[in-house]
Amino acid sequence: MRKLIDIPPATVVPTEDAVLRAMGVPGDQNQGARVERLVAEALEEFRSEARPKGIVAEVDEDEFAVIYEGAGDNDNPSPLLEIFPRAEVVMLFAATLGASLSDRVSALFDDGKLALAATLDATASEGTERAGIHLDGIVLEDARTNGRADAASRILRYSPGYCGWNLTGQRALFAALGPEEIGIRLTDSCLMEPLKSISGVMVVGPAEIHEFTDDYSFCSVCRTHDCRRRIRELT
Amino acid sequence: MEILEQIAARLERGEDQEVRSLTQSAMDQSLPAPKILAEGLLAGMQVVGDRFRAHEIFLPEVLLAARAMSAGVEILEPHLGKTDLHSRGKVVIGTVKGDLHDIGKNLVGIMLSGAGFEVIDLGKDVSPQQFVDTARESGADVIGMSALLTTTMPAMKQVISLLKEQGLDSSVRTMIGGAPVTGDYAREIGADGYGFDAANAVESARELVG
């Protein structure tokens, strides 16, 4: 099963608080009227420029094993190697907010409107994550409707470039998924264009299959350890 | 409060229109432009940088302060010599070949300019040769390289190798940064400095220029 998904633009618009968090502002900080105006302006630009689209394609365990192996650059062991064989559904995905948003950020920087450009960029990063969350909801709901997952099932996304999955894995992922159809291109250095795009695999299954400890070799250089929050939020 | 202190205080609060107007007032009072720059605008930016490093303020406030700084500099610029504006040194920055992420690099540029460095921003997808040629031609003190992709990080080492090959490594220092870049990686490839974030990159640049 492979399908293109038109993501309603309203679903990817972040809240002001989310934009501020994306800019490193802790939740309990009052930033004042000037910052509020800056974020409001960025949100207005975002609403005007974001064109979210997604694509998903289901693969079975064997197919994903080949895609994951990619060019053979991954760290081994890695969490995903343990996780996907226990999945109820394995779904390749990609989503983008479109080229015009990235172009607008660049244009603002070029015009010297640095504050607005950086704030719009943070807004777009947050919006991209929301596009992923929207796809999560569709895939999980479909899996439940089709009886392949139940109420206790959870979904998590994993992407090349994180948790031991080498960035070069994008090539095999793109070959299998074809996100060019929604306007995402892969550069020679495995960078996605437009920049505000995400890709990877969605894994549906019981919450416990996603649990792992962050003591892999690559965890020592990870700045975020965001896996802890993601796993925590599953329960 | 005297006018230079007012400029610094307004800049710290990101009040660009007020900074512009106070800077013009200071000029109208015949205060020397370099003094307004140093004791008003740069003094304010210094506080902003210090508070950012201490996590007392956050990126949006830094950006607004930088905008206010630009508003003041616009008034002063015709009356300043190049060395007044960029007394700290000259830094060539860019995102390395194959990488199109430039937000982090842009923030470093904002912070470096605010700290008194002259910044030559080569943009993104910059080849090793372009970094080295620009540094040589401009007489830069430092090359600052950013990478957001593990696949593009090796280009940083190529720049350092090229500097050595051309005998420039003693006059042009290098610093690197970006999400996947670590201090260990900087040491491994022979970079002179490493910036964990934009504020830290300014500290690194200061150390490199002495």
Interface residues (C-beta under 8 A of the other chain):
Chain A: L20 M23 G24 V25 P26 Q29 Q31 R34 V35 L38 V39 V105 S106 F109 G112 L114 A115 A117 A118 T119 D121 G161 N166 L167 T168 T187 D188 S189 C190 L191 E193 L195 V221 R223
Chain B: R13 G14 E15 F58 L59 P60 E61 L63 L64 A66 R67 S70 G98 D99 L100 H101 D102 I103 N106 L107 I110 L149 T150 T151 T152 A179 P180 T182 D184
